[in-house]
Amino acid sequence: MKLYRINAVFLRHLILVPRDLNRFVELIYWPFMDIVLWGFMSFWVQKESLTAELPLILLTALVLWSLVYRANMEISYSLLDELWSHNMVNLFSSPLTFSEWVVAVLMLGIVKVLFVFFYSIAAIYFLYSLNVLSLGLSLIPYALLLIISGWSIGFIVTAVICFFGQKLQTLVWVTAYLFVPFSAVYYPVSSLPVWAQKISYCLPMTYIFEGMRELVATGIVNRYYLLWATILNIVFCVVSLLFFKYIFEKTKIYGLARLERFE
Amino acid sequence: MNAPILVSIKNLVKIFYPGWITASRPFVAVDGISFDIHEGEVLGFLGPNGAGKTTTIQMLLGVMKPTSGSINYFGKDLSTHRSEILQHVTFASAYARLPSRLTIAENLDIYGRLYGLSQRDRKARIEELLTLFGLWHKRNAMTGPLSAGQMTRVMLAKAFMPQPKVVLLDEPTASLDPDVAAEVRNFIWQQQHEHKTAFLFTSHNMAEVEEVCDRVLILKRGSIVANSTPAEIAARISKTRLHLLMCEQKDQARIYLQTQGYIFKEGPHNFFEIEIDDHDVAQLLVDLAREGIDYSQISIDKPRLEDYFLQIAKNN
């Protein structure tokens, strides 16, 4: 065993840490986000006298959050898959339009999101004998709004990757998670510090998860929350889609072929 | 050429300005080029590395925006009729790839769908093209593990899935065995003559370009430096070289060539190399016979496109 060879391999990987966003994210982002998320959650659990509904609240939140995450992922991942396959130029030198591509990936997203949604509900039922569907049809508007929230995040992330290329591909996995602490997914907005609450109330997901907790606790759909979630969703989704379209056209200045290279 | 113009490029410019993506200085990749491609024409598009060929092709495919200038297909502007135009324009490159976890047939089927082919047409076209390119037995193989030559043939099949009017081919025979490359050239010839398909053809194989292309554009640092037939371009820098092995009248031959003003070199064993215009060869041979100057061997080296290309590359 030679120390200089060990050193060579050690250095070969160490040099890449500050240069490679993927490695940087693993060291900084994920540990920090876990601390933030589970920290807020711990304080909420400690402070509140916990109800019998807590497992249902948490697991419903988990299922609903998976809608945001999956809806976001499907858009960005579809683009990345074309880049990894070196298929971007093939695809966009055919008659296919930007709008057609977007609709296709949204349709794919809906199919996969619905699969994950019902699969998760079934898993929760069989593992924990908790029925998320007991919330009834009221769950449908919440689910639809969360899918749209996921699309908004997906459009932004995909636009950024479209402009900067594959070197920022890790954003596909990390961006949605950035919204978890502020969207009150696993704990109410009131558990957050005041500055974080201000951010929280700007996000459509917050109103949905607050509404979901109220639905589980009281069985009542809060229309105020639904209204705000709808308004914010429309604004975010339209703006993010326009941003994506703008960036897609902008990236043609440098050429779509550039995106197929990892540089 | 009297055939209708299918592609018309006017003053096409591409400048990469400094930004987040590019280098610190503006770079002129394509510098105001103009050319047409006629129906049924194979236009060679040549130039050293970095001359602007790939950038031009990307602009012609609509996947890169020109800085200025216009690209018209079938009399319509690509920037405003993109989808309609690309229904009839396809491309294949030796360096392009397709999704690796789809089979060859699945990939071609997807592209058939993108061009709006019916299920029956897709099936028939896939069988026809894969048989032609010798890949029918591989139709259910994933594209990922294919060799470069097989992948190139799949890309060619993809390009011909719809019956295109214009095909942009970026080094289509680069990784093919000579026999397959010859089949591809035959296929291009067939498409050109039977369907009047127009081709823009890039290759580093000058012999192939001379064989396949009706006309050649040579690009150097983003500008067109030659636009003519391969033979005419080659003749610009070198004349035909006529090699004669004289019988006995070596001195007589030398005097005759000198007096007639020919440029020639003498080699060992009565060997003469004469630089001459292609169309003067026959007359010189008649004149030598009239002068009673006999030769025992003759060979004619015509000017080659490669000579011109090498000179361009050397000066690039």
Chai-1 contact restraints between the chains, C-beta under 6 A:
chainA,res_idxA,chainB,res_idxB,connection_type,confidence,min_distance_angstrom,max_distance_angstrom,comment,restraint_id
A,S85,B,P99,contact,1.0,0.0,6.0,A-B,restraint_1
A,H86,B,R97,contact,1.0,0.0,6.0,A-B,restraint_2
A,N87,B,P99,contact,1.0,0.0,6.0,A-B,restraint_3
A,V89,B,V63,contact,1.0,0.0,6.0,A-B,restraint_4
A,F92,B,V63,contact,1.0,0.0,6.0,A-B,restraint_5
A,S93,B,L61,contact,1.0,0.0,6.0,A-B,restraint_6
A,S93,B,V63,contact,1.0,0.0,6.0,A-B,restraint_7
A,S93,B,F91,contact,1.0,0.0,6.0,A-B,restraint_8
A,S94,B,L114,contact,1.0,0.0,6.0,A-B,restraint_9
A,P95,B,S83,contact,1.0,0.0,6.0,A-B,restraint_10
A,P95,B,L86,contact,1.0,0.0,6.0,A-B,restraint_11
A,P95,B,Q87,contact,1.0,0.0,6.0,A-B,restraint_12
A,L96,B,L114,contact,1.0,0.0,6.0,A-B,restraint_13
A,T97,B,S83,contact,1.0,0.0,6.0,A-B,restraint_14
A,K252,B,M64,contact,1.0,0.0,6.0,A-B,restraint_15
A,K252,B,K65,contact,1.0,0.0,6.0,A-B,restraint_16
A,I253,B,K65,contact,1.0,0.0,6.0,A-B,restraint_17
A,Y254,B,I21,contact,1.0,0.0,6.0,A-B,restraint_18
A,G255,B,Q58,contact,1.0,0.0,6.0,A-B,restraint_19
A,G255,B,M64,contact,1.0,0.0,6.0,A-B,restraint_20
A,L256,B,V63,contact,1.0,0.0,6.0,A-B,restraint_21
A,A257,B,Q58,contact,1.0,0.0,6.0,A-B,restraint_22
